[in-house]
């Protein structure tokens, strides 16, 4: 089962981002050490009492965001335009997240906007196995004094349930909130897409208007999804099961991912939640790049999402027929991709035209081969021979006069391939030497398109 997704919703300036950072903790700093993955973040992994989940900072539902020719005017709760906007955002949050943290501000008290959001969230819940899904926890933020704590009971009028007083900045109250969140997430229903057995799950990922839906239709041979030149047409991930050369393949089309600062208020922001869930469910990602627009920083951001999730990848450069089929042009583009996306340099690169069908026939065979590499198991003797030869070729570095000693290693899992290596002191392992060992493993067995995890542990 994929990691549950928790969406943080609420008005602007109630402290959603502060709560996001508090729940994310130090994991952001750890992830940022991976070269090439620095980006504006929409989500982060969190863990509490052994349960790992993904927390999503969705941005504010702003009742003043509708322009009226000049400036921003506060709108009454009865404004039809405002109600439609807030309804879309709240509904998407409930439908696509496994739990919702509805954040309000104790300083402002219960506002009309809070009441409108609460009403929509409450009506969108459904009963599954006797429990309301998704669970909605009411978070009263900025409670950092006894006087403010006395105001918390007034939020019962929202009808969401027990309000949880917290101070996201100082961290007070977040432990009780997380205890209740973990308890609620453990009751979530099994995702229906897990009921049907598949051999390989492939998700198509990329910026808006890069040709994802066109490739999706070309691969399945029918108009399964809407194809449009308007960016952002696909709002939800769409699944189709294929029987391809004896393999049961799940193909997932997704909404385009923009940079966080470029994400528009409303439905698009919550479409990103569904896309993140699609990444979690996939084995192999088809990362699409627009050949006409060229490689952009956002392509690198999206590749970072894939790398961080430890998913296998195939880089698909689309609309190549609109650029050039000359080998020199292709080589130049390849060099740029390998330079800017060097943290996933193991991913194969395809140049196609989804619209004309040029080289589309290579996509599924390449993805299938990458999927096979993801479940390869190396023997312990083979792995230790690789590690021994690697040390002979380049001895481990020293730090403060101490030398790293590698005793032995074993592959402890597949999907993705994970190697446990016993050493004298794991703190002596520099990330450059870790990359060197990974490259030596790849030289023996390529693991095409697949990330390798190496975990170092002290031998007792």
C-alpha positions in Angstrom: 0.0 0.0 0.0 1.3 3.5 -0.8 2.0 6.0 1.9 -1.1 7.9 3.1 -1.3 11.5 2.1 -2.3 14.2 4.6 -3.4 17.6 3.2 -3.1 20.8 5.2 -6.0 23.2 4.3 -7.2 26.5 5.6 -7.3 30.3 5.0 -4.1 32.2 4.3 -1.9 33.2 7.3 -3.3 30.7 9.7 0.1 28.9 9.9 -0.3 26.1 7.4 3.3 26.3 6.2 4.6 26.4 9.8 2.7 23.3 10.6 4.0 21.7 7.4 7.6 22.4 8.4 6.9 21.2 12.0 5.5 17.8 10.7 8.3 17.4 8.1 11.0 17.9 10.8 14.5 17.2 9.8 13.6 15.0 6.8 13.7 17.9 4.4 17.4 18.6 5.3 18.3 14.9 4.8 16.6 14.8 1.4 18.3 18.0 0.3 21.7 16.3 0.5 20.9 14.4 -2.7 22.5 16.3 -5.6 20.1 17.9 -8.0 16.9 17.6 -6.0 16.7 21.0 -4.4 13.4 22.6 -5.4 10.3 24.4 -4.1 8.6 21.8 -2.1 4.9 20.9 -2.2 5.3 17.8 0.0 7.5 16.0 2.5 7.7 12.6 4.2 6.9 12.5 7.9 6.8 9.7 10.5 5.2 9.3 13.8 5.0 6.2 16.0 6.3 4.0 13.2 3.8 5.2 10.6 5.2 6.9 7.5 3.0 9.4 5.6 3.3 12.2 3.1 2.2 15.7 4.3 1.1 18.3 1.7 1.2 22.0 2.1 -1.7 23.1 -0.2 -1.7 26.9 0.2 -4.5 29.2 1.4 -8.1 29.2 0.5 -8.4 32.9 0.1 -11.9 34.6 0.1 -10.3 37.8 -1.1 -8.6 36.3 -4.1 -11.3 37.2 -6.6 -10.3 40.4 -8.4 -12.9 43.1 -9.0 -11.0 45.4 -11.4 -8.7 46.7 -8.7 -7.0 45.4 -5.6 -8.4 42.6 -3.5 -11.8 43.0 -1.9 -13.1 40.9 1.0 -16.2 39.0 -0.2 -19.2 38.1 1.8 -19.8 34.5 2.5 -22.9 34.7 0.3 -20.9 35.5 -2.9 -21.6 32.9 -5.5 -18.2 33.3 -7.0 -16.4 32.9 -3.8 -18.5 29.9 -2.7 -17.7 28.1 -6.0 -14.0 28.7 -5.6 -13.8 27.5 -2.0 -16.1 24.5 -2.7 -13.8 23.3 -5.5 -10.7 23.4 -3.3 -12.3 21.9 -0.3 -13.9 19.0 -2.2 -10.6 18.2 -4.0 -8.8 18.1 -0.7 -11.3 15.6 0.8 -11.6 13.4 -2.2 -7.8 13.0 -2.8 -6.2 13.0 0.6 -6.3 10.2 3.1 -6.6 12.7 6.0 -7.2 16.5 6.2 -5.7 18.9 8.8 -8.1 21.9 8.8 -6.1 24.8 10.3 -7.7 27.8 11.9 -6.3 30.8 13.8 -7.1 31.3 17.4 -6.4 35.0 17.1 -9.2 35.5 14.6 -11.7 33.2 16.2 -14.3 31.4 14.0 -14.7 33.4 10.8 -17.3 33.0 8.1 -14.7 31.5 5.8 -13.9 28.9 8.4 -17.5 28.0 8.7 -17.9 27.7 4.9 -14.9 25.4 4.6 -16.0 23.3 7.5 -19.5 22.8 6.0 -18.1 21.7 2.7 -15.5 19.4 4.2 -18.1 17.8 6.5 -20.6 17.2 3.7 -17.9 15.7 1.4 -17.0 12.9 3.8 -18.4 9.4 3.3 -18.8 6.4 5.5 -16.5 3.5 4.8 -16.7 0.4 7.1 -18.5 2.5 9.7 -15.8 5.3 9.7 -16.0 8.8 8.1 -13.4 9.1 5.3 -11.2 10.9 5.1 -10.8 11.9 8.7 -10.7 15.6 9.3 -8.8 17.0 12.3 -9.5 20.6 13.4 -6.2 22.3 14.2 -6.4 25.5 16.2 -3.0 27.2 15.7 -1.1 29.9 17.5 -2.2 28.7 20.9 0.8 29.8 22.9 -0.7 31.2 26.1 -3.4 30.3 28.7 -5.6 33.1 27.5 -5.6 31.8 24.0 -6.2 28.2 25.2 -9.4 29.4 26.9 -10.7 30.5 23.4 -10.2 27.0 21.9 -13.6 25.6 22.9 -15.4 28.2 20.7 -14.2 26.3 17.6 -16.6 23.4 18.5 -19.2 25.4 16.7 -17.6 24.4 13.3 -19.0 20.9 13.8 -15.7 19.2 12.8 -15.2 17.6 16.2 -12.6 18.1 18.9 -10.3 21.1 18.2 -6.6 20.4 18.8 -4.7 23.4 20.2 -1.2 23.7 18.8 1.6 26.2 18.3 3.2 25.2 15.0 6.1 27.6 15.6 6.9 26.4 19.1 5.8 22.8 18.6 3.4 22.6 21.6 0.4 20.3 21.1 1.7 18.7 17.9 2.4 15.4 19.7 -1.3 15.0 20.7 -2.3 16.0 17.2 0.0 13.4 15.6 -1.2 10.7 17.9 -4.8 11.2 16.8 -3.7 11.5 13.1 -1.9 8.2 13.2 -4.9 6.6 14.9 -7.2 7.9 12.2 -4.9 6.9 9.3 -4.7 3.3 10.5 -8.5 3.1 9.8 -8.2 4.2 6.2 -9.8 1.8 3.7 -7.7 -0.2 1.3 -7.3 1.6 -2.0 -9.4 -0.1 -4.7 -6.6 0.0 -7.2 -4.7 -2.5 -5.0 -7.3 -5.1 -5.4 -6.4 -6.0 -9.0 -3.1 -7.8 -9.5 -0.6 -6.3 -11.9 2.9 -7.2 -13.0 4.0 -3.6 -13.6 2.6 -0.2 -12.8 3.7 2.7 -15.0 2.9 6.4 -14.4 3.3 9.2 -17.0 4.6 12.3 -15.4 5.7 15.8 -16.6 4.8 19.4 -16.8 1.4 20.6 -18.1 1.0 20.4 -21.9 4.0 18.1 -22.5 1.9 15.5 -24.2 1.2 13.0 -21.4 -2.4 12.3 -22.4 -1.4 12.0 -26.1 1.2 9.3 -25.2 -1.3 7.6 -22.9 -3.8 7.3 -25.7 -1.1 6.2 -28.2 0.0 3.4 -25.8 -3.5 2.0 -25.1 -4.7 2.5 -28.7 -7.9 4.4 -27.9 -9.2 7.7 -26.7 -9.3 6.8 -23.0 -8.6 10.4 -21.8 -9.2 13.9 -23.1 -6.3 15.3 -25.1 -6.1 19.1 -25.3 -3.6 21.8 -26.0 -4.8 23.6 -22.9 -2.3 23.0 -20.1 -3.8 21.2 -17.0 -6.6 19.4 -18.8 -6.1 16.2 -16.8 -7.1 16.8 -13.2 -7.1 13.3 -11.8 -4.8 10.3 -12.3 -6.5 7.9 -14.8 -5.7 4.2 -14.6 -6.0 1.7 -17.5 -5.1 -2.0 -17.3 -3.2 -3.4 -20.4 -2.4 -7.0 -21.3 1.0 -6.4 -23.1 3.0 -9.4 -24.2 1.7 -11.5 -21.3 2.3 -8.7 -18.7 -0.5 -7.1 -16.7 0.4 -3.5 -17.0 -1.3 -0.6 -15.1 -0.9 2.6 -17.0 -1.5 5.9 -15.0 -2.0 9.3 -16.7 -1.5 12.2 -14.3 -2.1 15.9 -14.1 0.8 18.2 -14.9 3.1 19.3 -12.1 4.0 23.0 -12.0 6.5 24.7 -9.7 4.8 25.4 -6.4 4.8 29.2 -7.0 3.2 28.6 -10.4 0.3 26.4 -9.1 -3.0 28.2 -9.5 -5.5 28.4 -6.6 -8.3 25.9 -6.8 -8.5 22.5 -8.4 -5.0 22.5 -9.8 -3.4 22.7 -6.4 -5.2 19.5 -5.3 -4.5 17.7 -8.6 -0.9 17.7 -7.4 -1.9 15.6 -4.4 -3.4 13.0 -6.8 -0.2 13.0 -8.9 2.0 12.4 -5.8 -0.2 9.4 -5.0 0.3 8.1 -8.5 4.1 8.3 -8.0 3.7 6.2 -4.9 1.7 3.6 -6.7 4.0 3.3 -9.7 7.0 1.1 -10.2 8.3 2.9 -13.3 7.8 6.6 -14.2 7.8 7.9 -17.8 9.2 11.3 -17.2 8.2 13.4 -20.2 10.1 16.4 -21.5 9.0 18.8 -24.2 11.6 18.9 -27.0 10.2 22.2 -28.4 10.3 24.0 -25.0 13.6 22.4 -24.0 14.7 21.1 -20.7 13.7 23.4 -17.8 14.3 23.8 -14.1 10.8 22.3 -13.5 11.8 19.2 -15.3 14.6 18.8 -12.8 12.2 19.4 -9.9 9.8 16.7 -11.2 12.7 14.3 -11.7 13.7 15.1 -8.1 10.2 13.9 -6.9 10.8 10.6 -8.8 14.3 10.1 -7.4 13.1 10.9 -3.8 10.4 8.3 -4.1 13.0 5.7 -5.2 11.1 5.0 -8.4 12.6 3.7 -11.6 12.4 6.0 -14.6 12.5 6.4 -18.3 13.1 9.9 -19.7 10.9 10.4 -22.7 11.6 13.5 -24.9 8.4 14.2 -26.7 7.6 16.2 -29.9 11.0 15.3 -31.3 9.6 15.4 -34.9 9.0 19.2 -34.4 12.7 19.7 -33.6 15.1 17.7 -35.7 16.0 14.0 -36.2 19.7 14.8 -37.0 22.0 12.8 -34.8 24.1 15.9 -33.8 21.0 17.7 -32.5 20.0 14.6 -30.5 23.5 14.2 -29.1 23.5 17.8 -27.9 20.1 17.4 -26.3 21.2 14.2 -24.6 24.3 15.9 -23.2 22.1 18.6 -21.7 19.7 16.1 -20.1 22.5 14.1 -18.7 24.1 17.2 -17.2 21.0 18.8 -15.7 19.5 15.5 -14.6 22.7 13.9 -13.5 21.1 12.5 -10.3 19.1 10.1 -12.4 21.8 9.4 -15.0 20.8 5.7 -14.8 17.5 6.4 -16.6 17.3 5.5 -20.3 16.5 8.3 -22.8 14.0 8.0 -25.6 13.2 10.5 -28.3 9.6 10.2 -29.6 6.6 11.9 -31.1 3.4 10.8 -29.3 1.2 12.6 -31.8 2.8 11.0 -35.0 3.7 7.7 -33.4 7.4 8.1 -34.0 9.3 5.6 -31.8 6.3 5.2 -29.5 6.7 1.5 -30.0 9.9 1.6 -27.9 8.3 3.0 -24.8 6.6 0.0 -23.3 9.5 -2.4 -24.0 11.9 0.0 -22.4 9.6 0.5 -19.4 9.2 -3.3 -19.0 12.9 -3.9 -19.1 13.4 -1.2 -16.4 10.7 -2.9 -14.4 12.6 -6.2 -14.6 15.8 -4.5 -13.4 14.0 -3.2 -10.4 13.5 -6.7 -8.9 17.0 -8.1 -9.7 18.6 -9.9 -6.7 22.4 -10.1 -6.6 24.0 -13.0 -4.8 25.9 -12.3 -1.6 29.2 -13.7 -3.0 28.8 -11.7 -6.2 28.2 -8.5 -4.3 31.2 -9.0 -2.0 33.4 -9.7 -5.0 32.3 -6.3 -6.4 32.9 -4.5 -3.1 36.4 -6.1 -2.8 37.4 -5.1 -6.3 36.1 -1.6 -5.7 38.3 -1.2 -2.6 41.3 -2.6 -4.5 40.7 0.0 -7.2 40.0 2.9 -4.9 40.7 2.4 -1.1 38.1 3.9 1.2 38.9 7.5 2.4 40.1 8.4 5.9 38.6 11.0 8.2 40.4 12.4 11.3 43.1 9.7 10.8 40.6 6.9 10.8 40.1 4.7 7.7 36.8 3.3 6.6 36.7 -0.6 6.6 34.2 -2.5 4.6 33.6 -6.0 6.0 30.9 -7.4 3.8 27.5 -6.6 2.2 24.3 -8.3 1.2 21.2 -7.3 -0.8 18.3 -7.1 1.7 15.5 -6.3 -0.7 14.4 -5.4 -4.2 11.9 -2.8 -5.5 14.2 -0.9 -5.3 17.5 -2.8 -5.0 18.8 -2.2 -1.5 22.2 -3.2 -0.2 23.2 -3.5 3.5 26.9 -3.0 3.9 28.7 -3.7 7.2 31.5 -1.3 8.1 33.6 -0.4 11.1 32.0 3.1 11.4 29.2 4.3 9.1 30.1 7.9 10.0 33.3 7.5 7.9 31.3 6.9 4.7 31.4 10.0 2.5 28.6 10.4 -0.1 31.2 10.5 -2.9 32.5 7.1 -1.9 29.0 5.8 -1.6 28.3 6.9 -5.2 31.5 5.2 -6.3 30.4 1.9 -4.8 27.0 2.3 -6.4 28.6 2.9 -9.8 30.8 -0.2 -9.4 27.7 -2.3 -8.7 26.1 -0.8 -11.9 29.2 -1.7 -13.9 28.6 -5.3 -13.0 24.8 -5.3 -13.3 23.4 -2.2 -14.9 20.1 -1.8 -13.0 18.8 0.2 -16.0 16.6 3.0 -15.0 16.6 2.0 -11.4 17.9 3.8 -8.3 20.2 1.8 -5.9 20.0 2.2 -2.1 23.0 1.5 0.0 22.7 1.4 3.7 25.8 1.3 5.9 25.7 -0.3 9.4 28.3 -0.9 12.0 29.3 -4.5 12.6 28.9 -5.4 16.2 
